[in-house]
Amino acid sequence: MEDKKHENRYRDNIFVRWFLDNRFSIVLLNLLLFFLIIFVFNKISFVLNPFWTFFNAILPPILVAAIQYYLMNPVVDFLERKFKVPRLVTIIVLFVLVLGLLIWIINSLVPVVQKQTESLIKNWPDYWRDAQNSVNHLLHDPRLNSVRSNINDAVADAQSKIFKNGQDSVNLAINNLSSAVNVVTMIFMTLLTAPFVLFFMLKDGHRLNPYLTKFAPNKLKPSFASLLHDINYALSSYIRGQITVAFWVGVMFAIGYSIIGLNYGLTLAVLAGFLNMIPYFGTFISMIPVVILAIMDSPFMLFKVAIVFMIEQTIEGRVVSPLVMGNKMNMNPVTTILLLIGASAVSGLWGVIFAIPVYAVIKIIVTRVFNYYRTISHLYEDEFENEPDNDDKTLTKE
């Protein structure tokens, strides 16, 4: 009886009702703590700068190795689990196969792409001159007399902006030769160290989850291990899915462009495959040079390019993406588009590339923390009273 009276006095306390058991107050306190942490880290940024420099130096090889790890690790795990093949043997065989594939690409595809790229750069002035002649011919059409002045102003403004941006780019490149040397050095070091990082990730990566889990408190070890599993699942699904879809997009465009006889088809198909790594917008960006070249060729070529694009989009949207990606990321298309727009404004191209996986990881962590908070907070007691017992109130697979 005394305990109940004490509990009732606790719940009748104004401080408890208005602060500890008030959702609005809890949200405000959490926001205050969040911005306070940001403020403190901003004030001690000089202490963190060496760590940030170190992180930037090791990030590229780790990132390259991680992408290859998610592509190769399923093979290593499958052969070890199904046929008892030692991981070291499978890793060595995969390295030999990848090396052979790289040699074949360098000897077969790179010369063709290089030749087409050089030809495109060489002939681009002719294409540009033809485009200018077409625009001038269009401007002298009698049917455009009423709007000719506006069109001339728009064309002149566009030309001046293009020329200014080109000059700025050249000046920036000249003034940042040291940065270019640093970039080349970073690429060389990444290519040199990434295979070693990848080897040890494939060899010991399956032990990472148990190793990190042992640092968690005993009560939280199952939840923490499940959290790491969900993060790994989301990242692996996204990376493998995006690369697989990008590969087949490049193959489909290569076949389509070769059938219709489009100039520089292989180079444009490779470009489409790489840009497809940018969700939603990549394929349309890759179509810009295709449309320009098709217009310079003939209206019928533009029609054939449109047919190839529609066929590729149909196969990708109805067959490739559902089979490869499915609904593993569990993201609304509107959320994805808004996320990409915001990430591009904050971090440019890198923000667009990494926005979705970073969002997926943050979503998993926040959802897990929130679910844990629900179980220990008095604010959600009424919800749990109406819910059936469920041992796993954790995040559904991303």
C-alpha positions in Angstrom: 0.0 0.0 0.0 2.8 2.4 0.9 4.5 1.7 -2.5 1.3 2.5 -4.3 0.9 5.8 -2.4 4.5 6.7 -3.2 3.9 5.9 -6.9 0.8 8.0 -6.9 2.6 10.9 -5.3 5.3 10.5 -7.9 2.8 10.7 -10.7 1.0 13.6 -9.2 4.2 15.6 -9.1 4.0 18.7 -11.5 7.6 18.3 -12.6 6.9 14.7 -13.5 3.7 15.5 -15.4 5.0 18.5 -17.3 8.6 17.4 -18.0 9.4 13.8 -17.4 6.2 12.3 -18.7 5.4 15.0 -21.3 6.2 14.1 -24.9 6.5 17.7 -26.0 9.0 18.5 -23.3 11.0 15.3 -24.0 11.3 16.3 -27.7 12.4 19.8 -26.8 15.0 18.5 -24.4 16.4 16.1 -27.0 16.6 18.9 -29.6 18.3 21.1 -27.0 20.9 18.4 -26.3 21.4 17.7 -30.0 22.2 21.3 -30.9 24.2 21.7 -27.7 26.4 18.8 -28.9 26.8 20.4 -32.3 27.7 23.7 -30.7 30.4 22.0 -28.5 31.9 20.1 -31.4 32.0 23.3 -33.4 33.9 25.1 -30.7 36.5 22.3 -30.4 36.8 21.7 -34.2 40.6 22.5 -34.0 41.0 19.5 -31.9 39.1 17.3 -34.3 40.8 18.5 -37.5 43.7 16.0 -37.3 41.2 13.2 -36.9 39.1 14.5 -39.8 42.2 14.7 -42.0 43.2 11.1 -41.1 39.6 9.9 -41.8 39.6 11.6 -45.2 42.9 9.9 -46.0 41.8 6.4 -45.2 38.2 6.7 -46.5 38.8 6.2 -50.2 40.5 2.8 -50.0 38.1 1.6 -47.4 35.1 2.7 -49.5 36.5 1.0 -52.6 37.2 -2.2 -50.7 33.8 -2.1 -49.0 32.0 -1.9 -52.4 34.0 -4.9 -53.7 33.5 -6.7 -50.4 29.7 -6.6 -50.7 30.0 -7.9 -54.2 32.4 -10.8 -53.4 31.5 -11.8 -49.9 28.3 -13.6 -50.8 30.3 -16.0 -53.0 32.9 -16.6 -50.2 30.1 -17.2 -47.6 28.2 -19.5 -49.9 31.1 -21.7 -50.9 32.3 -21.9 -47.3 28.8 -22.8 -46.0 27.7 -25.1 -48.8 30.9 -26.9 -49.9 33.2 -26.2 -47.0 35.7 -24.4 -49.2 38.2 -22.5 -47.1 37.7 -18.7 -47.3 41.3 -18.1 -48.2 41.1 -20.4 -51.2 37.9 -18.7 -52.5 39.4 -15.2 -51.9 42.5 -16.1 -53.9 40.5 -17.6 -56.8 38.2 -14.5 -56.8 41.2 -12.2 -56.9 42.7 -14.1 -59.9 39.3 -13.9 -61.7 39.0 -10.2 -61.1 42.5 -9.6 -62.2 41.8 -11.5 -65.4 38.6 -9.6 -66.0 40.5 -6.3 -65.5 43.2 -7.4 -68.0 40.4 -8.3 -70.5 38.7 -5.0 -70.0 41.9 -3.0 -70.4 42.8 -4.9 -73.6 39.4 -5.1 -75.2 37.0 -2.4 -74.0 39.3 0.4 -73.0 40.9 0.9 -76.4 37.4 1.1 -78.1 36.1 3.6 -75.5 39.3 5.6 -75.7 39.1 5.7 -79.5 35.4 6.8 -79.5 36.1 9.4 -76.8 39.0 10.9 -78.7 36.9 11.0 -81.9 34.1 12.6 -80.0 36.4 15.3 -78.6 38.0 15.9 -82.0 34.6 16.2 -83.9 32.8 18.1 -81.1 33.6 21.5 -82.7 31.9 20.3 -85.9 28.9 19.2 -83.9 28.8 22.5 -82.1 29.0 24.4 -85.4 26.2 22.4 -86.9 24.1 23.1 -83.8 24.8 26.8 -84.1 23.8 26.7 -87.7 20.6 24.9 -86.9 19.8 27.4 -84.2 20.5 30.3 -86.6 18.4 28.8 -89.3 15.6 28.4 -86.7 15.9 32.0 -85.6 15.4 33.3 -89.1 12.2 31.4 -89.6 9.5 34.0 -90.4 7.1 32.4 -88.0 9.3 33.4 -85.1 9.4 37.1 -85.9 7.4 38.0 -82.8 9.6 36.2 -80.4 12.9 36.5 -82.2 14.3 39.2 -79.9 13.6 37.2 -76.8 15.2 34.1 -78.3 18.3 36.0 -79.4 18.7 37.4 -75.9 18.3 34.0 -74.3 20.8 32.4 -76.7 23.3 35.2 -76.2 22.9 35.0 -72.4 23.4 31.2 -72.6 26.5 31.6 -74.7 28.0 34.2 -72.4 27.4 32.0 -69.4 28.9 28.9 -71.1 31.9 30.9 -72.1 32.3 32.4 -68.6 32.0 29.1 -66.9 34.5 27.6 -69.3 37.0 30.4 -68.5 36.4 30.0 -64.8 37.0 26.2 -65.1 40.2 26.7 -67.0 41.5 29.3 -64.5 40.4 27.1 -61.6 42.3 24.1 -63.1 45.4 26.3 -63.6 45.3 27.6 -60.1 44.8 24.2 -58.5 47.5 22.1 -60.1 48.7 21.1 -56.6 45.2 19.9 -55.9 45.2 17.9 -59.1 48.5 16.3 -58.0 47.0 15.5 -54.7 44.0 13.8 -56.4 46.2 11.7 -58.6 48.2 10.7 -55.6 45.1 9.8 -53.7 43.8 7.7 -56.6 47.2 5.9 -56.9 47.3 5.2 -53.1 43.7 4.0 -53.2 44.3 1.5 -56.1 47.5 0.3 -54.3 46.0 -0.2 -50.8 42.3 -1.1 -51.5 43.2 -4.8 -52.6 44.9 -5.4 -49.2 42.0 -3.9 -47.3 39.6 -6.0 -49.4 41.6 -9.2 -48.7 41.4 -8.8 -44.9 37.7 -7.7 -45.1 36.9 -10.9 -46.9 39.0 -13.0 -44.6 37.8 -11.6 -41.3 34.7 -9.6 -42.1 32.3 -12.2 -40.8 33.9 -11.8 -37.3 33.3 -8.1 -37.1 29.7 -8.3 -35.8 30.7 -10.6 -32.9 33.8 -8.5 -32.2 31.8 -5.3 -31.9 29.0 -6.9 -30.0 31.2 -8.0 -27.1 31.7 -4.3 -26.2 28.0 -3.8 -25.6 26.4 -4.4 -22.2 25.1 -8.0 -21.7 21.5 -6.8 -21.7 21.9 -5.0 -25.0 24.1 -7.5 -26.9 21.2 -9.2 -28.8 19.7 -5.9 -29.8 23.1 -4.5 -30.8 24.0 -7.5 -32.9 20.7 -7.3 -34.6 21.3 -3.6 -35.3 24.6 -4.3 -36.9 23.0 -7.1 -39.0 20.3 -4.7 -40.2 22.8 -2.1 -41.2 25.0 -4.6 -43.0 21.9 -6.0 -44.8 20.7 -2.5 -45.9 24.1 -1.5 -47.2 24.8 -4.8 -49.0 21.4 -4.8 -50.6 21.8 -1.2 -51.9 25.3 -1.5 -53.1 24.9 -4.9 -54.8 21.5 -3.8 -56.3 22.8 -0.5 -57.7 25.9 -2.0 -59.3 23.9 -4.9 -60.8 21.2 -2.6 -62.2 23.9 -0.2 -63.5 25.7 -3.0 -65.3 22.6 -4.2 -67.1 21.6 -0.7 -68.0 25.0 -0.2 -69.7 24.6 -3.6 -71.5 21.1 -2.7 -72.7 22.1 0.7 -74.0 25.2 -0.8 -75.7 23.0 -3.3 -77.5 20.4 -0.7 -78.4 22.9 1.9 -79.7 24.7 -0.7 -81.7 21.5 -1.9 -83.3 20.4 1.6 -84.4 24.0 2.6 -85.4 24.5 5.5 -83.1 28.0 7.0 -83.2 30.0 6.5 -80.0 27.4 4.1 -78.8 29.7 2.1 -76.5 31.1 5.2 -74.8 27.6 6.6 -74.3 26.5 3.2 -72.9 29.3 3.0 -70.4 28.5 6.6 -69.4 24.9 5.6 -68.9 25.9 2.7 -66.7 28.1 4.8 -64.4 25.5 7.6 -64.2 22.8 5.1 -63.3 24.4 4.9 -59.9 22.6 8.2 -59.3 19.0 7.2 -58.6 16.2 8.6 -60.7 18.3 11.4 -62.4 21.4 9.5 -63.6 19.9 7.9 -66.7 18.3 11.2 -67.8 21.6 13.0 -67.4 23.3 10.4 -69.5 20.7 11.0 -72.3 21.7 14.6 -72.8 24.8 13.9 -75.0 22.9 11.1 -76.7 20.1 13.5 -77.7 22.5 16.1 -79.0 24.4 13.6 -81.2 21.1 12.1 -82.4 19.8 15.6 -83.4 23.1 16.3 -85.2 22.7 13.0 -87.1 19.0 13.1 -88.3 15.5 13.4 -86.9 15.0 9.7 -87.6 18.1 8.9 -85.4 16.4 10.9 -82.6 13.3 8.8 -83.1 15.3 5.6 -82.8 17.1 6.8 -79.7 13.7 7.5 -78.1 12.6 4.0 -78.9 15.8 2.5 -77.4 15.3 4.7 -74.3 11.7 3.6 -73.8 12.5 -0.1 -74.2 15.4 0.2 -71.8 13.3 2.0 -69.2 10.5 -0.6 -69.6 12.9 -3.5 -69.1 14.7 -1.8 -66.2 11.5 -0.8 -64.4 9.5 -3.9 -65.0 12.2 -6.7 -64.9 15.7 -5.7 -63.8 15.0 -3.4 -60.8 12.2 -5.6 -59.3 14.3 -8.7 -59.6 17.5 -7.1 -58.2 16.3 -4.4 -55.8 12.8 -5.5 -55.0 11.5 -3.4 -52.1 14.6 -3.9 -49.9 15.2 -0.3 -49.1 11.5 0.3 -48.2 11.7 4.0 -49.2 8.9 6.1 -50.7 9.9 7.5 -54.1 8.9 11.1 -53.0 11.2 10.7 -49.9 14.0 9.5 -52.2 13.7 12.4 -54.7 13.5 15.0 -51.9 16.5 13.4 -50.2 18.5 13.5 -53.4 17.7 17.1 -54.1 18.7 18.1 -50.6 21.8 16.1 -50.6 22.9 17.5 -53.9 22.5 21.0 -52.5 24.6 20.2 -49.5 27.3 18.0 -50.9 27.0 18.0 -54.6 27.6 14.7 -56.5 29.0 12.9 -53.5 25.9 13.8 -51.6 23.6 12.3 -54.3 25.6 9.1 -54.4 25.8 8.5 -50.6 22.4 10.1 -49.6 20.4 6.9 -49.7 22.7 4.5 -47.9 23.5 7.1 -45.2 19.8 7.7 -44.8 19.1 4.0 -44.6 21.7 3.6 -41.8 20.4 6.6 -39.9 16.9 5.4 -40.2 17.7 2.0 -38.8 19.6 3.5 -35.8 16.9 6.1 -35.0 14.2 3.5 -35.3 16.0 1.1 -33.0 16.7 3.8 -30.4 13.1 5.0 -30.6 11.7 1.4 -30.2 14.0 1.0 -27.1 12.9 4.3 -25.7 9.2 3.2 -26.1 9.8 0.1 -24.0 11.4 2.0 -21.1 9.4 5.3 -21.2 6.1 5.9 -19.3 4.9 7.9 -22.3 4.0 4.9 -24.3 2.6 2.6 -21.6 -1.0 2.9 -23.0 0.2 1.8 -26.4 2.0 -1.4 -25.1 -1.1 -2.3 -23.1 -3.1 -2.7 -26.3 -0.4 -4.4 -28.3 0.0 -8.2 -28.4 3.2 -9.7 -27.0 6.0 -9.7 -29.5 9.5 -10.6 -28.7 10.9 -8.8 -31.6 9.6 -5.2 -31.8 12.5 -4.1 -33.8 12.9 -2.7 -37.2 11.6 -4.6 -40.2 14.3 -5.4 -42.7 15.1 -2.5 -44.8 
